[in-house]
Amino acid sequence: MHGFEIFRNFLTSEGYPIIDDKETFFVFKSEGAAFLVFKNPSPYVQVAMPLNVGDHDRSQLLELCNEMNDNCLMMKFVTRTDHVLANFEFPIFEDTSTEFLESIMPTIDGATDEFLDKLSAL
């Protein structure tokens, strides 16, 4: 079983709603925030939160992403044309603890709050 399938099973068993299901990813909600899970054929799961960054200069976004990537061990921030993706990637197995899986969304949320705070200060 691929990692994203194990994670989807966890999400549905814990009551997280899957709100969109595409060929390459699915979207679920946690405490009002939307998260993407990419359907990679591996034991790793990539959970991402898209951030609307408005009309900020791309070079500023790249610099901030690099700073966040240096400081956040489990997170990776990637800038796209009109948004930033805050990514959390991890290996998952059938016996991965519920406590760890439950900690993922608050970890991403906290890192994105920090990113947006720094972005607003630019």
C-alpha positions as CSV (number, residue, x, y, z in Angstrom):
1,M,0.0,0.0,0.0
2,H,1.3,3.5,-0.9
3,G,1.9,6.0,1.9
4,F,-0.9,8.3,0.7
5,E,-3.3,5.4,1.0
6,I,-2.3,4.7,4.5
7,F,-2.7,8.4,5.4
8,R,-6.1,8.6,3.6
9,N,-7.3,5.6,5.7
10,F,-6.1,7.4,8.9
11,L,-7.9,10.6,7.8
12,T,-11.2,8.9,7.1
13,S,-11.1,6.8,10.2
14,E,-10.5,10.0,12.3
15,G,-13.3,11.9,10.6
16,Y,-11.3,14.3,8.5
17,P,-13.4,15.1,5.4
18,I,-11.9,14.5,2.0
19,I,-13.4,17.5,0.1
20,D,-11.8,16.9,-3.3
21,D,-10.2,13.9,-5.0
22,K,-8.1,14.5,-8.2
23,E,-5.9,12.1,-10.1
24,T,-2.6,13.3,-8.6
25,F,-3.8,14.6,-5.1
26,F,-6.7,14.8,-2.7
27,V,-7.7,17.6,-0.4
28,F,-8.9,17.3,3.2
29,K,-9.9,19.9,5.8
30,S,-8.6,20.2,9.4
31,E,-9.9,23.0,11.6
32,G,-11.0,25.0,8.6
33,A,-7.7,24.8,6.7
34,A,-7.3,22.9,3.4
35,F,-4.4,20.5,3.0
36,L,-3.3,18.7,-0.1
37,V,-2.0,15.2,-0.1
38,F,-0.1,14.1,-3.2
39,K,-0.6,10.6,-4.6
40,N,3.0,9.6,-4.8
41,P,3.7,5.8,-5.3
42,S,6.0,5.5,-2.4
43,P,6.0,4.9,1.4
44,Y,6.4,8.7,1.8
45,V,3.5,11.1,2.2
46,Q,3.6,14.7,1.1
47,V,1.1,16.9,2.9
48,A,1.0,20.5,1.8
49,M,-0.8,23.7,2.6
50,P,-1.2,26.3,-0.2
51,L,-0.6,29.9,0.9
52,N,-2.0,32.8,-1.0
53,V,0.9,35.3,-1.1
54,G,-0.8,38.1,-3.0
55,D,1.4,40.2,-5.2
56,H,4.7,39.9,-3.3
57,D,7.9,40.1,-5.2
58,R,9.1,36.6,-6.2
59,S,12.6,37.3,-5.1
60,Q,11.3,38.2,-1.6
61,L,9.3,35.0,-1.6
62,L,12.3,32.9,-2.6
63,E,14.4,34.5,0.1
64,L,11.8,33.9,2.7
65,C,11.2,30.3,1.6
66,N,15.0,29.7,1.9
67,E,15.1,31.2,5.4
68,M,12.2,29.0,6.5
69,N,13.7,25.9,4.9
70,D,16.9,26.5,6.8
71,N,15.0,26.9,10.1
72,C,12.2,24.3,9.9
73,L,13.6,20.8,10.0
74,M,10.5,18.8,8.8
75,M,9.1,21.5,6.5
76,K,9.9,22.7,3.0
77,F,8.5,25.9,1.5
78,V,8.3,26.2,-2.3
79,T,7.2,29.2,-4.2
80,R,5.0,29.0,-7.3
81,T,3.6,31.7,-9.6
82,D,0.8,32.9,-7.3
83,H,1.2,30.9,-4.1
84,V,3.6,29.1,-1.8
85,L,3.3,25.5,-0.7
86,A,4.2,24.6,2.8
87,N,5.2,20.9,2.6
88,F,5.6,18.2,5.2
89,E,7.0,14.9,3.9
90,F,7.4,11.8,6.0
91,P,7.5,8.0,5.8
92,I,4.4,6.2,6.9
93,F,3.7,2.6,7.7
94,E,0.7,0.7,8.9
95,D,1.9,1.0,12.5
96,T,2.8,4.8,12.4
97,S,1.3,6.2,15.6
98,T,-1.9,8.2,15.6
99,E,-0.2,10.8,17.9
100,F,2.4,11.5,15.2
101,L,-0.2,11.7,12.4
102,E,-2.3,14.0,14.5
103,S,0.7,16.3,15.0
104,I,1.2,16.9,11.3
105,M,-1.5,19.5,10.7
106,P,-0.7,21.7,13.7
107,T,3.0,21.5,12.7
108,I,2.2,22.8,9.2
109,D,-0.2,25.3,10.5
110,G,2.4,26.7,13.0
111,A,5.1,27.0,10.3
112,T,2.7,28.7,7.9
113,D,1.7,31.2,10.6
114,E,5.4,32.0,11.1
115,F,5.9,32.3,7.3
116,L,2.9,34.7,6.9
117,D,4.0,36.8,9.9
118,K,7.5,37.2,8.3
119,L,5.9,37.9,5.0
120,S,3.7,40.7,6.4
121,A,6.8,42.3,7.9
122,L,8.4,42.7,4.4
